[in-house]
């Protein structure tokens, strides 16, 4: 029997096609029903999401609010959670049956950590598996030095909403999240929680993360509205995260590394939206290269030089459209041709069979 009482917090907005699968995946967990609660925060849906949630009756507690984005949904739901831990789930994703039991066991075995994350199964809109993304080993971080800060950057992928669980005591210390975070609130929360209580990243994929046309965070085709929303949220992180980390006692070098990474993403979006000049693109792409890679092969270095040449002559929005196309369509083939660099820490990415 599990000793930890867990709150499952599901945030949802217009997920009528997916919310039932998300809730059922929690109800079918290999975890005692009496040791968990399910709270769904509906962020002002205009479709049938609320109607579908209500079908589950007393097994699910529904909180309704006006549309305000991810941070406002978390701020509404977290104070209502009665569990010793809160496990987060987006209304368009779902969990593997053992997810909650594994996470609760980790919290019981490692009292020194306040946050648990893990790998994901990437799936498409219909639920077909595309890839498995995990760590090659269990990883622990406290953001206590520059090395841990650099290694934390790619690990943020394993601390997103549907794979994030945090002790309630840590969440209380984090406090309300900035309301301006319409998206990316999970990144802000996970970073501060790691600084406060440490994070442990498991080498298991326990969540199916869905790519679909209505996703507020990921978008396959260029969408200026979604890009502007993401830009505004990242700009909020740049503004609000450093002072929050400083109050937590995080060192200035660590804060600089974390901020600089978000700065690159923010500037790329700004330039994608048609703001800025080619020399701004060159500056940001050089900064991104220095942050992300070490030990690059000669072939990759020459490829990066060619990229900077293109950045120097193309309008920023055109360059980033091409960059997006490259990333979406031909990454593996290009890396085979031009060589590669070594991001840290290493990840395990396996393409799904039949995909």
N, C-alpha and C positions, 0 to 999 in steps of 0.2 A: 504493500500500500504506500502511496505517495505521502510524504510528510508535509509537503509544501502545498498551500492553497494557492491556485493560480487564477489570475484574471486574464481573460482573453479579450483584447480590445480591437474590434474591427471597425475601421473607418471606411466609409463608402459614399460614393456620389454617382448617381446614374449608372449603377451596376446591375440593372435588372437581368441581364444575360448571365451574370456570373455570381451574384451574391449567394444564391442557394448552394452552389457548390462549395463556396468558401465556408459557410456555416456548417454544412453537412460534414466537411472535412474536420471540423472541430468536434462536432458531436460524436464522430466515429473514431476519435483518438483512443489509443491504448492507454487510457488514463481515467481514473475513477471520476464519474460525473459529480459526485459529492465533493470532490476536491478542486472543482473549478467553476467559474462563472463565465458567461459570455455576454459582453456588452457591445452593442452595435451603435455607433454614432453615425447617423445619417446627416450628411452635410448639405441639406436642402435639395435632395433629389427631386427631379420633375418627371421621372418615369415611374415604373411600377416597383421600384426598389423597396419602398416602405411596405407596400402590400405583400410582397414576398416575404420580407422579414417577419411580418406579423403572423404568417402561417405557422411559425415555430412556437408560438404561444409563450408559455412561462419558461421555456427552456432558454430563451434569449431575452435580454433586457434591451429595449430600443430607446435610444435618446435621439430626439429630433431637434435640429437647429437650422437657422438660416445659413445659406451658403457663405462660407468664409475661408475655405481652404484647409489644408492639412493641419497646420499649427492650431487653428481654432478648434478643429475636431479633437485633436489630442488634449487641448486645454479643457474641453468640455468633458471628455471621457476619463482622463486619468484621476481626477479627484473622486470619481464615483467607484473606482476599483477598490475592492476589499482584499485582494490577494496579497501575498507576500512578494510575488513577482507579477509583472505585467508582460504578457506576450502579445506583440502587435501583429495584425494581419490586415492587408488591404483587401477590400471587397471584391477585387478581380483576381486574386490569387487563391491558392489552397495549400494545405499542409499534407505531408506524408503522415500515415497513421501513428508513427512512433515519435513524432516531433515533440509533443509536450512532455512525454515521459523522459525522453533523452535530455531535454533542456532542464527539467526539474531535477533530474539526477545530477546534472552538472552543478547546479546551484547548491545542492546538498553536499556534494563532494568538495566544492571549492568555495568556501565561505568568504575567501579573500577577494573574490571577484563580484562586481556588481552588474556586469553586463555579459550576455552570451549572444554570439552570432554563429552563422554556419553557411554552408554552400547552398546553391540553388539549382533547380532544374528549369532551364528556359523553355517555354512552350509558346506556340503561336495562338492566334485568336480562338481556334477551335479546340485547343488543348493538346495538339500534337507536340511531342517533345522535340526540341531543336538541339539542345546541348546541355551538358552537365558541367557546372563550374564550381570547383571546390578548392580548398587549400590542399597542399600536398602533405601537411602535417598540422597538428593543433598549434595555434599561435596565441600568444598572450601579449597584451600591451597595457601600459599605464601612462603612456605619453610622458615619460619621465626624462627623456633626453632626445637629442636631435636624431639619433639613429632610429629610435622607436617612432618618432614623428614621420620620418621618411617612409618607413615600412608600413605605417598606418594608412598612408594615402590610398594604395590599391585595396586595402582591407575594408575600406568603407563600403565596397560592394557587398560584403557579407554582414553588414549591420544596417541594411535598409529595412523598411517597415516590416515586411512579412517574414524576416529572419531575425528580428530584434526582440530580445527579452531583457528586462531590466528589473532589478530589485526595487520595490516600491519606495524604500527608504532613500535610494539614490534619486528616484524621480522627484520626490518631495524636495530634495536639495536643489535639483535643477530648476524647479519652479516653472511658472508659466513660460511658454515659448513665445517668441516675437510673433504677433498676429500677422505681420507682413509676409510670413512664410506660407504662401499659398501652396507651394510644394517645397521639397527639400527640408521640411521640418525634421524628418527622420535623421538626416545627416547632422544637423545642428544638435539634436538630442543625443545621438550616439557618440558624437565627439565629446560633448561636455560630460556625459555619463562615464565615458572611458577615462577621462581626466580625473573624475571624482572617485570612481570605484574600480577602475581597471576593467578590461574586456578580455574574454576568452573566445577565440574563433575556432569552431569545431571543423574537422575535416570530413563532414558528412553533408550531403545535399538533402535538406528536409523540407524545402518549400518549392512549389511550382510557381514560377514567376511568369506572368502572362504578358506578351506583347500584343497590343490590339489598337485599333484606330482611335478609341476613346481615351487611351492612356494619357493622363495629365502630365507625366514626367518624360516618358520615352515617346519619340515620334519619328517614324521611318521617313516619311516625306516631309519636305520643308514646310513648316507652318509658322508664319510670323507671329501669330497670336500666342501660340505655345512657347515660342522662343522668347518673346517679350516677358511672359509670365516667369519663365525660368530665369531670365536675366534679372528681373526684379527680386526674385528670391535669393539668388546668389549674391546680389549686391547687399541684401539685408544681412546675409551671413558674414560678409566682409566687414560690415559695420558693427554687428552685434556680437559675433563670436569672440574676437580678441579680448574685449573687456570682461566677458563672462569667464574665459579661461584664466585671465589674469587674476580675477577674484578667487579662482579655485587654487591658485598657487602655481600654475604652469609657467615654465621658464620662457623668457622672451624668444630664445632661439626656436623652441618648439612652436610657439605661436606664429612666428614669422614663416616657418615652413608650411604650416597648415593654411595660413592666410594666403601665401603666395600661390599655392595650388588652386585655391578657389578663384584667386585673381585671374589666373590664366583662363579658366573656364568662362569667367564673366566677360573678359575682354574678347574672347573668341565669339561669344554670342553677340556682343555689341558690334563687332566688325561684321558678323554675318547679317546683322540687321541694316547694314549699309552705312554705318557710322565709322568715321576714321579713314585712314589712308594706307596705301601699300606698305610704307615704312613701319606703320604700327603693326601690321601683320607680321613682318619680318622680325620685329622686336619680340612679339609674343611667342612666335613659333621657336625662336632661339631659346627663350626662357623656358618654354615647355619641354624642349629637348634636354636642357640641362637638368631640369627637375626629375624627369621620368626615366632616363636611361644612363647606364654605365656599361663599359665594356663593349661598345658598339663595334661591329665588324667594319672593315674598310668599305665594303659594298653598301652597308646601311648609311655610313657617313656620307658617301657620295650621293646616295639617294636623297638624304636629308638636305645636302647642298643644292640639289636640283629643285627640291621643294621650296627652299628659300628663294631660289632664282624666280620661280613662278610667282611666289608671294610678292616679290619686288615689282612685278610688272602688271599683275592682275588687280582689278578692283577687289577690295576685301570680300564683298558679298559673293562675287564670282569664285574667288579662290576657295571660300569655305563651302560653297555648293559642290565644287569638285572634290574637296576633301571629304565631305560627307558621302558623296558617291563612291569614292575609293574605299572608305571605311566599311560601307555597307555591302559592296559588291566584289571586291577583289583583294582583300587584305592578305589572305593566305597565299595566293598566287604571287603577289608582289613581294612578300617577305621571302618566299623561296627564291625569287629571282635576284633580289637586292641584298639579301642577308638580313640580319636582325640585331637588335640590341637586347639587353637583359634588364627588364623592369624588376624591381625588388618589392616584396618577396615574390617568389615564383608561384604560379597558379597551376592547377590542373584543369584543362579544358578538354572535354571529350565531346565529339560530335555524336549526336544520337544516331542509332542504327536506322537506316532507311531514309535519312534526311539528306 
